[in-house]
Amino acid sequence: MRWTIHDTAQRRLAVVAQFTLPGVPFVYYGEEIGMDGGHDPDCRRPMIWDDRRWDKETLVFYKKIIGIRQSHAALRRGQLIVLGQKLEATPWFYSSHGQDR
């Protein structure tokens, strides 16, 4: 995702959407450590195993969003309800599962 969305804040917003909207989030290997890539065949770079080259901030962010998803059933199995829109391009969502909201 790093090579298509260059802005860190926008990239993180995309990850938040991926982990909070319905469905199973898919993390392509290396995204969690900030690996670069590109169009095929550049998208198949070998995994970087040297943790000194990892983007530690990105890894901490992924761990946090994964923890949030795991701790709330509504984010894993909840029903998504669109509550309305404040602005044309800003929908408001609500997710619930039993008592978890």
C-alpha positions in Angstrom: 0.0 0.0 0.0 3.0 2.3 0.7 3.7 2.7 -3.1 0.1 3.7 -3.9 -0.7 5.9 -0.9 2.3 8.0 -0.1 0.9 10.0 2.8 1.2 8.2 6.1 -2.0 9.6 7.6 -4.0 8.5 4.5 -2.4 5.1 4.5 -3.3 4.6 8.2 -6.9 5.7 7.5 -7.1 3.1 4.8 -5.9 0.4 7.3 -8.4 1.6 9.9 -11.2 1.2 7.3 -9.9 -2.2 6.3 -9.9 -3.4 10.0 -13.3 -1.9 11.0 -15.5 -2.5 8.0 -17.1 -5.9 7.3 -14.9 -8.7 6.0 -11.5 -10.2 6.8 -8.7 -7.7 6.6 -5.9 -8.7 4.3 -2.4 -7.6 5.0 0.1 -8.4 2.2 3.4 -9.6 3.7 5.6 -6.7 4.6 2.9 -4.0 4.8 3.1 -4.2 8.6 6.8 -3.2 8.5 6.5 -0.6 5.8 8.0 -2.5 2.9 7.9 -0.8 -0.4 6.7 -2.4 -3.6 5.3 -1.6 -7.0 3.6 -3.0 -10.0 4.3 -6.6 -10.9 7.0 -8.0 -10.6 8.1 -5.4 -8.1 5.2 -6.3 -5.8 7.0 -9.7 -5.1 10.1 -8.4 -3.3 11.6 -10.8 -0.8 10.5 -10.3 2.9 12.9 -8.1 4.8 13.9 -10.1 7.8 16.4 -7.6 9.2 14.3 -5.8 11.8 16.7 -2.8 11.8 15.3 -2.0 8.4 11.6 -2.2 9.5 9.4 0.9 10.0 8.8 0.3 13.7 6.1 3.0 13.9 4.1 1.2 11.2 4.5 -2.1 13.0 3.2 -0.6 16.3 0.2 0.9 14.5 -0.7 -2.5 12.9 -0.4 -4.2 16.3 -2.6 -1.6 17.9 -5.4 -1.8 15.2 -5.2 -5.6 15.3 -5.6 -5.5 19.1 -8.6 -3.2 18.8 -10.3 -5.5 16.2 -9.6 -8.6 18.4 -11.1 -7.0 21.5 -14.4 -6.0 19.9 -16.7 -8.6 18.5 -18.7 -5.9 16.7 -15.6 -5.3 14.5 -15.3 -9.0 13.6 -18.9 -10.2 13.4 -21.1 -7.1 13.8 -23.8 -5.7 11.7 -22.8 -2.5 9.9 -25.5 0.2 9.8 -25.1 3.5 7.9 -26.5 6.2 10.1 -26.3 9.0 7.7 -23.9 11.5 6.2 -22.8 14.8 7.6 -21.2 15.7 4.3 -21.7 14.2 0.9 -18.4 12.2 1.2 -18.4 11.5 4.9 -20.7 8.6 5.9 -21.2 7.7 9.5 -21.2 4.0 10.5 -22.2 2.0 13.5 -21.3 -1.6 14.1 -22.8 -3.8 16.8 -22.7 -7.4 17.9 -24.8 -8.3 21.0 -23.7 -5.9 23.8 -20.5 -4.9 21.9 -20.8 -1.7 20.0 
